[in-house]
C-alpha cells in the first residue's frame, strides 16, 4: 500500500472513477470538482488529494487543503473528504493518510491542521482533538477537530 498525490499521477481518469465509486455523495462532489477543473478554485491552490492505493485499487482518500466546508475562517490547512471504502474499514487505513498529512504539514512548518465532521469518536483515535462547533457553508453545525503537529 502507498499514499500518492492525485495530481502527480498520469492516470487521473482512473483515480477519479475510483473516487466516484464511493457510496458517499461527497465523493461524487469531489469527483465533479476534479473532472471540471474547479478543485483548486474550491479549496485553494496549494491543495492535494491524497490516495491510499494498492496497485490500481483505491482503499482510502482525503484532501489536504487550504479551505474546506467551514467558511469563512482564518483556520488553515484542512483535511477533508476523508473516506475509506467499506470493505477496507476497521484496519485504521485512514491513519496512513493522516501520517502523510503530518509529513506535509511539517514540510510546510504548519503547527496545526483542522478537520470538520459530524462523526464523534472516530478521529480521536488518530490524535485529533475536538476544538468546538462551527457552522459549515450550509449553515449546519459541524464538529471541528485540530491535530497539533510537532515540528
C-alpha positions as CSV (number, residue, x, y, z in Angstrom):
1,X,0.0,0.0,0.0
2,X,1.2,3.5,-0.7
3,X,-0.1,7.1,-0.5
4,X,0.0,9.0,-3.7
5,X,-0.9,12.6,-4.7
6,X,-3.6,12.5,-7.3
7,X,-2.1,15.5,-9.2
8,X,1.2,13.6,-9.6
9,X,-0.4,10.7,-11.4
10,X,-0.8,10.3,-15.1
11,X,-4.0,8.2,-15.0
12,X,-6.2,10.8,-13.4
13,X,-9.4,9.5,-15.1
14,X,-8.9,6.1,-13.4
15,X,-8.5,7.7,-10.0
16,X,-11.5,10.0,-10.4
17,X,-13.5,6.9,-11.3
18,X,-12.3,5.2,-8.2
19,X,-13.2,8.2,-6.0
20,X,-16.7,8.3,-7.7
21,X,-17.4,4.7,-6.9
22,X,-17.6,5.6,-3.2
23,X,-21.1,5.3,-1.7
24,X,-20.9,8.9,-0.3
25,X,-22.3,12.0,-2.0
26,X,-19.2,14.0,-1.0
27,X,-17.1,11.5,-3.1
28,X,-19.3,12.3,-6.1
29,X,-18.8,16.0,-5.4
30,X,-15.0,15.6,-5.2
31,X,-15.1,13.7,-8.5
32,X,-17.0,16.6,-10.1
33,X,-14.5,19.2,-8.8
34,X,-11.7,17.2,-10.2
35,X,-13.3,16.5,-13.6
36,X,-14.4,20.1,-14.1
37,X,-11.1,21.6,-13.0
38,X,-12.7,23.5,-10.2
39,X,-10.9,21.7,-7.4
40,X,-8.3,24.4,-6.8
41,X,-10.9,27.2,-7.0
42,X,-12.9,25.5,-4.3
43,X,-10.2,24.5,-1.8
44,X,-7.1,26.6,-2.7
45,X,-4.1,26.4,-5.0
46,X,-1.8,24.6,-2.6
47,X,-4.1,21.7,-2.0
48,X,-3.8,18.0,-2.6
49,X,-5.9,14.9,-3.0
50,X,-4.2,12.0,-1.2
51,X,-5.0,8.5,-2.3
52,X,-4.1,5.3,-0.3
53,X,-3.7,2.7,-3.1
54,X,-3.0,-1.0,-3.5
55,X,-2.0,-1.3,-7.2
56,X,-4.8,0.2,-9.2
57,X,-7.3,-0.1,-6.3
58,X,-8.3,2.9,-4.2
59,X,-8.5,2.0,-0.5
60,X,-9.0,5.4,1.2
61,X,-8.7,9.1,0.3
62,X,-8.7,12.6,1.7
63,X,-7.8,16.1,0.8
64,X,-5.1,18.3,2.4
65,X,-6.4,21.8,1.5
66,X,-6.2,25.4,2.3
67,X,-10.0,25.5,2.7
68,X,-12.8,23.1,3.5
69,X,-16.5,23.4,4.3
70,X,-16.1,25.8,7.3
71,X,-16.0,29.2,5.6
72,X,-15.1,31.9,6.1
73,X,-12.4,31.2,8.5
74,X,-8.7,32.0,9.1
75,X,-8.0,28.4,10.1
76,X,-5.9,26.5,7.6
77,X,-5.0,23.9,6.4
78,X,-7.8,21.4,6.5
79,X,-8.2,17.7,6.0
80,X,-11.4,16.9,4.2
81,X,-13.3,14.4,2.1
82,X,-12.0,11.6,4.4
83,X,-13.3,8.2,3.1
84,X,-12.4,4.6,3.4
85,X,-14.2,2.0,1.2
86,X,-16.5,-0.2,3.3
87,X,-14.6,-3.4,2.6
88,X,-11.4,-1.9,4.0
89,X,-12.8,-0.3,7.1
90,X,-11.6,-1.4,10.6
91,X,-7.9,-1.5,9.6
92,X,-7.0,2.1,10.5
93,X,-6.1,2.8,6.9
94,X,-7.1,6.5,7.3
95,X,-4.2,6.7,9.7
96,X,-1.8,6.2,6.8
97,X,-3.3,9.2,5.1
98,X,-3.0,11.2,8.3
99,X,0.7,10.2,8.5
100,X,1.1,11.8,5.1
101,X,-0.8,14.9,6.2
102,X,1.5,15.2,9.2
103,X,4.6,14.9,6.9
104,X,3.2,17.6,4.6
105,X,2.4,19.9,7.5
106,X,5.9,19.5,8.9
107,X,7.3,20.2,5.4
108,X,5.3,23.4,5.4
109,X,6.1,24.3,9.0
110,X,2.4,24.2,9.9
111,X,1.7,23.8,13.6
112,X,-2.0,22.7,13.4
113,X,-4.3,21.0,10.9
114,X,-8.1,21.2,11.1
115,X,-10.9,18.8,10.2
116,X,-14.7,19.2,10.2
117,X,-17.1,16.3,10.6
118,X,-20.3,15.0,12.0
119,X,-18.6,11.9,13.4
120,X,-17.9,11.5,17.1
121,X,-15.3,9.1,18.4
122,X,-13.6,8.4,15.0
123,X,-10.9,10.9,14.6
124,X,-9.8,11.0,18.3
125,X,-8.3,7.5,17.7
126,X,-5.8,9.2,15.3
127,X,-4.7,12.1,17.5
128,X,-7.3,14.7,16.6
129,X,-8.7,16.8,19.4
130,X,-12.2,18.2,19.5
131,X,-11.9,22.0,19.2
132,X,-15.6,23.1,19.1
133,X,-18.6,23.5,16.9
134,X,-18.7,25.8,13.9
135,X,-21.2,26.3,11.1
136,X,-20.4,24.9,7.7
137,X,-21.1,26.7,4.4
138,X,-24.7,25.4,4.5
139,X,-25.2,26.9,8.0
140,X,-25.2,23.4,9.6
141,X,-23.2,22.8,12.8
142,X,-20.1,20.7,12.4
143,X,-17.6,19.3,14.8
144,X,-14.2,20.9,14.3
145,X,-11.0,19.0,15.3
146,X,-7.4,20.0,15.4
147,X,-4.3,17.9,15.1
148,X,-1.2,19.5,16.6
149,X,1.9,19.0,14.6
150,X,5.2,18.6,16.4
151,X,8.0,20.2,14.4
